[in-house]
Amino acid sequence: MSKQSAQLEVKNLTTCFRTGTENVTAVDDISFSVNKGETLCIVGESGCGKSVSALSIMGLLPPAGYVKSGSVNFQNNNLLSVSSSQLEKLRGNRISMIFQDPGSSLNPVMKIGDQVGEIFRIHLKMSKKESLEKALGMLKQVEIPDPESRMLTYPHELSGGMAQRVMIAMALSCNPDILIADEPTTALDVTIQSQILNLMTQIQKKTETAIILITHDLGVVAEMADKVLVMYCGQIVEHGDVKTVFNSPVHPYTKALMKSIPIIGKKTKKLDAIPGRVPSLDMLPKGCRFEQRCSEKNIQITPDCQGRIPPIFNLNNNHGSRCWLKKENQ
């Protein structure tokens, strides 16, 4: 953990889902922190627990989900134990979230100006006139063309890129301390993706907002991140600053992800793929959850790999890896 005072600190967070016959663990004892003005990227394959972690922090889990243990500390409050009314005051105000699909997040029967303005009316108790003036200012801030006209439009009249800019405007309306962005560019083309990410970076420089960016795009991570968490089957398997993790990955899963990145200008017939499948959460192996897919198990293996869940071994410079093979190499 950084010596700098953390804006948000997650400790030993475990989140489960009720499936009818038994409960499954989707997020398993994860810990991390993010500092003011810092960008933390959480990466991993679909279903690894990235989005569930974010929803746990925000108190937005679906009915079947629940936080089993852990804490989420923000401004001397554990967000997992505050009252619903306290959480509502913080959510959308001091902590905001941008979701993957703006089309399903925006109210289809409410004009854009009213939706953005509602943030100011709820959290800052502004009049409707004041809130609409502020909403217009936010649309200008996120560089929406002809913002006066866009104020009067409905979500279905916007392109995907414009709708996502509206979501960013709403998320940043109250100058939050923490912004959680869950795959904010997934549904957008490459050009619009770049514009949205650049916009987030520019606003962060002005406001020093701490960003937690959830993505499967390692190119985005390389461009945006200060720190990286790599997740697999609900666990953090590697963490560190972005340069260390990218230049010197330790966990076999992280190494495999890096090998799967296409390199511009390099001709290759076939990209490296990770063999096998992610194990089901209700049938997890007893030992390392990546053992069955590990490319290094034929080179070096220990009985622990199949029989015991590895802890995170701390390496150096806040770099850690959940791998028994690393212990053997120390």
SULNOR-V115822 format. One record per residue. N is the residue number from 0. RES is the residue in one small letter. OMEGA is omega as a letter, one per 30 degrees, with the letter a starting at -180 (NA if undefined). NEAR is the number of other C-alpha atoms within 10 Angstrom. Layout:
# SULNOR-V115822
n=N res=RES omega=OMEGA near=NEAR
n=N res=RES omega=OMEGA near=NEAR
This chain:
# SULNOR-V115822
n=0 res=m omega=a near=15
n=1 res=s omega=l near=11
n=2 res=k omega=l near=6
n=3 res=q omega=l near=9
n=4 res=s omega=a near=12
n=5 res=a omega=l near=19
n=6 res=q omega=a near=19
n=7 res=l omega=a near=23
n=8 res=e omega=l near=18
n=9 res=v omega=a near=21
n=10 res=k omega=l near=16
n=11 res=n omega=a near=15
n=12 res=l omega=l near=21
n=13 res=t omega=a near=22
n=14 res=t omega=a near=25
n=15 res=c omega=l near=18
n=16 res=f omega=l near=19
n=17 res=r omega=a near=13
n=18 res=t omega=a near=11
n=19 res=g omega=a near=7
n=20 res=t omega=a near=6
n=21 res=e omega=l near=8
n=22 res=n omega=l near=14
n=23 res=v omega=a near=17
n=24 res=t omega=a near=22
n=25 res=a omega=l near=23
n=26 res=v omega=a near=27
n=27 res=d omega=l near=20
n=28 res=d omega=a near=18
n=29 res=i omega=l near=19
n=30 res=s omega=l near=18
n=31 res=f omega=l near=19
n=32 res=s omega=l near=18
n=33 res=v omega=a near=24
n=34 res=n omega=l near=22
n=35 res=k omega=l near=18
n=36 res=g omega=a near=19
n=37 res=e omega=l near=21
n=38 res=t omega=l near=24
n=39 res=l omega=l near=26
n=40 res=c omega=l near=29
n=41 res=i omega=a near=25
n=42 res=v omega=l near=24
n=43 res=g omega=l near=24
n=44 res=e omega=l near=16
n=45 res=s omega=l near=14
n=46 res=g omega=a near=16
n=47 res=c omega=l near=21
n=48 res=g omega=a near=24
n=49 res=k omega=a near=30
n=50 res=s omega=l near=22
n=51 res=v omega=l near=20
n=52 res=s omega=a near=24
n=53 res=a omega=a near=20
n=54 res=l omega=l near=18
n=55 res=s omega=l near=21
n=56 res=i omega=a near=22
n=57 res=m omega=a near=21
n=58 res=g omega=a near=17
n=59 res=l omega=l near=12
n=60 res=l omega=l near=18
n=61 res=p omega=a near=11
n=62 res=p omega=a near=8
n=63 res=a omega=a near=11
n=64 res=g omega=l near=20
n=65 res=y omega=l near=17
n=66 res=v omega=a near=20
n=67 res=k omega=a near=14
n=68 res=s omega=l near=14
n=69 res=g omega=l near=18
n=70 res=s omega=l near=19
n=71 res=v omega=a near=22
n=72 res=n omega=l near=19
n=73 res=f omega=l near=18
n=74 res=q omega=l near=12
n=75 res=n omega=l near=9
n=76 res=n omega=l near=12
n=77 res=n omega=a near=16
n=78 res=l omega=a near=21
n=79 res=l omega=a near=19
n=80 res=s omega=l near=12
n=81 res=v omega=l near=11
n=82 res=s omega=l near=9
n=83 res=s omega=a near=11
n=84 res=s omega=l near=9
n=85 res=q omega=a near=12
n=86 res=l omega=l near=18
n=87 res=e omega=l near=14
n=88 res=k omega=a near=13
n=89 res=l omega=a near=16
n=90 res=r omega=a near=18
n=91 res=g omega=a near=23
n=92 res=n omega=l near=23
n=93 res=r omega=l near=21
n=94 res=i omega=a near=24
n=95 res=s omega=a near=23
n=96 res=m omega=l near=25
n=97 res=i omega=a near=22
n=98 res=f omega=a near=20
n=99 res=q omega=a near=19
n=100 res=d omega=a near=19
n=101 res=p omega=a near=21
n=102 res=g omega=a near=17
n=103 res=s omega=a near=10
n=104 res=s omega=l near=14
n=105 res=l omega=l near=20
n=106 res=n omega=a near=14
n=107 res=p omega=a near=13
n=108 res=v omega=a near=11
n=109 res=m omega=a near=13
n=110 res=k omega=a near=17
n=111 res=i omega=a near=28
n=112 res=g omega=a near=25
n=113 res=d omega=a near=18
n=114 res=q omega=l near=22
n=115 res=v omega=a near=26
n=116 res=g omega=a near=26
n=117 res=e omega=l near=20
n=118 res=i omega=a near=22
n=119 res=f omega=l near=22
n=120 res=r omega=a near=17
n=121 res=i omega=a near=14
n=122 res=h omega=a near=17
n=123 res=l omega=l near=12
n=124 res=k omega=l near=12
n=125 res=m omega=l near=16
n=126 res=s omega=a near=14
n=127 res=k omega=a near=14
n=128 res=k omega=l near=11
n=129 res=e omega=a near=13
n=130 res=s omega=l near=23
n=131 res=l omega=l near=21
n=132 res=e omega=l near=13
n=133 res=k omega=l near=19
n=134 res=a omega=l near=28
n=135 res=l omega=l near=21
n=136 res=g omega=l near=16
n=137 res=m omega=l near=23
n=138 res=l omega=l near=27
n=139 res=k omega=a near=15
n=140 res=q omega=l near=17
n=141 res=v omega=l near=22
n=142 res=e omega=l near=15
n=143 res=i omega=a near=18
n=144 res=p omega=l near=11
n=145 res=d omega=a near=10
n=146 res=p omega=l near=20
n=147 res=e omega=l near=15
n=148 res=s omega=a near=11
n=149 res=r omega=l near=20
n=150 res=m omega=a near=19
n=151 res=l omega=a near=13
n=152 res=t omega=l near=17
n=153 res=y omega=a near=19
n=154 res=p omega=a near=24
n=155 res=h omega=a near=13
n=156 res=e omega=a near=11
n=157 res=l omega=l near=15
n=158 res=s omega=l near=12
n=159 res=g omega=l near=19
n=160 res=g omega=l near=21
n=161 res=m omega=l near=21
n=162 res=a omega=l near=22
n=163 res=q omega=l near=27
n=164 res=r omega=l near=25
n=165 res=v omega=l near=27
n=166 res=m omega=l near=26
n=167 res=i omega=l near=27
n=168 res=a omega=l near=23
n=169 res=m omega=a near=26
n=170 res=a omega=a near=26
n=171 res=l omega=a near=29
n=172 res=s omega=a near=24
n=173 res=c omega=a near=17
n=174 res=n omega=a near=19
n=175 res=p omega=l near=21
n=176 res=d omega=a near=22
n=177 res=i omega=l near=29
n=178 res=l omega=l near=24
n=179 res=i omega=a near=25
n=180 res=a omega=a near=23
n=181 res=d omega=a near=21
n=182 res=e omega=a near=18
n=183 res=p omega=a near=25
n=184 res=t omega=a near=24
n=185 res=t omega=a near=14
n=186 res=a omega=a near=15
n=187 res=l omega=l near=16
n=188 res=d omega=a near=11
n=189 res=v omega=a near=11
n=190 res=t omega=l near=9
n=191 res=i omega=l near=16
n=192 res=q omega=a near=17
n=193 res=s omega=l near=14
n=194 res=q omega=a near=14
n=195 res=i omega=a near=21
n=196 res=l omega=l near=15
n=197 res=n omega=l near=14
n=198 res=l omega=l near=16
n=199 res=m omega=l near=20
n=200 res=t omega=l near=18
n=201 res=q omega=a near=13
n=202 res=i omega=l near=15
n=203 res=q omega=l near=20
n=204 res=k omega=a near=11
n=205 res=k omega=a near=9
n=206 res=t omega=a near=14
n=207 res=e omega=l near=18
n=208 res=t omega=l near=25
n=209 res=a omega=a near=23
n=210 res=i omega=l near=28
n=211 res=i omega=a near=24
n=212 res=l omega=l near=26
n=213 res=i omega=a near=25
n=214 res=t omega=l near=24
n=215 res=h omega=a near=19
n=216 res=d omega=a near=15
n=217 res=l omega=l near=18
n=218 res=g omega=l near=11
n=219 res=v omega=l near=17
n=220 res=v omega=a near=22
n=221 res=a omega=a near=16
n=222 res=e omega=a near=12
n=223 res=m omega=a near=20
n=224 res=a omega=l near=20
n=225 res=d omega=l near=18
n=226 res=k omega=a near=24
n=227 res=v omega=l near=26
n=228 res=l omega=l near=25
n=229 res=v omega=a near=24
n=230 res=m omega=l near=24
n=231 res=y omega=l near=23
n=232 res=c omega=l near=24
n=233 res=g omega=a near=23
n=234 res=q omega=l near=23
n=235 res=i omega=a near=27
n=236 res=v omega=l near=28
n=237 res=e omega=l near=25
n=238 res=h omega=l near=27
n=239 res=g omega=l near=24
n=240 res=d omega=a near=17
n=241 res=v omega=a near=22
n=242 res=k omega=a near=14
n=243 res=t omega=a near=17
n=244 res=v omega=a near=24
n=245 res=f omega=a near=17
n=246 res=n omega=a near=10
n=247 res=s omega=l near=12
n=248 res=p omega=a near=22
n=249 res=v omega=a near=22
n=250 res=h omega=a near=23
n=251 res=p omega=l near=23
n=252 res=y omega=l near=24
n=253 res=t omega=l near=23
n=254 res=k omega=a near=16
n=255 res=a omega=l near=18
n=256 res=l omega=a near=19
n=257 res=m omega=a near=16
n=258 res=k omega=a near=14
n=259 res=s omega=a near=14
n=260 res=i omega=l near=14
n=261 res=p omega=a near=14
n=262 res=i omega=a near=10
n=263 res=i omega=l near=6
n=264 res=g omega=l near=6
n=265 res=k omega=l near=7
n=266 res=k omega=l near=8
n=267 res=t omega=a near=9
n=268 res=k omega=a near=6
n=269 res=k omega=l near=8
n=270 res=l omega=l near=11
n=271 res=d omega=l near=14
n=272 res=a omega=l near=11
n=273 res=i omega=a near=15
n=274 res=p omega=l near=11
n=275 res=g omega=a near=10
n=276 res=r omega=l near=9
n=277 res=v omega=a near=18
n=278 res=p omega=l near=15
n=279 res=s omega=a near=11
n=280 res=l omega=l near=15
n=281 res=d omega=l near=12
n=282 res=m omega=a near=8
n=283 res=l omega=l near=15
n=284 res=p omega=a near=18
n=285 res=k omega=a near=13
n=286 res=g omega=l near=17
n=287 res=c omega=a near=21
n=288 res=r omega=l near=22
n=289 res=f omega=a near=23
n=290 res=e omega=a near=18
n=291 res=q omega=a near=17
n=292 res=r omega=a near=17
n=293 res=c omega=l near=18
n=294 res=s omega=a near=16
n=295 res=e omega=a near=13
n=296 res=k omega=l near=14
n=297 res=n omega=a near=7
n=298 res=i omega=l near=6
n=299 res=q omega=a near=9
n=300 res=i omega=l near=15
n=301 res=t omega=l near=11
n=302 res=p omega=a near=9
n=303 res=d omega=a near=15
n=304 res=c omega=a near=21
n=305 res=q omega=a near=17
n=306 res=g omega=a near=12
n=307 res=r omega=l near=14
n=308 res=i omega=a near=16
n=309 res=p omega=l near=19
n=310 res=p omega=l near=15
n=311 res=i omega=l near=19
n=312 res=f omega=l near=17
n=313 res=n omega=a near=16
n=314 res=l omega=l near=14
n=315 res=n omega=l near=9
n=316 res=n omega=l near=11
n=317 res=n omega=l near=13
n=318 res=h omega=a near=22
n=319 res=g omega=a near=23
n=320 res=s omega=l near=26
n=321 res=r omega=a near=22
n=322 res=c omega=l near=24
n=323 res=w omega=a near=22
n=324 res=l omega=l near=20
n=325 res=k omega=l near=17
n=326 res=k omega=a near=15
n=327 res=e omega=a near=10
n=328 res=n omega=a near=6
n=329 res=q omega=NA near=7
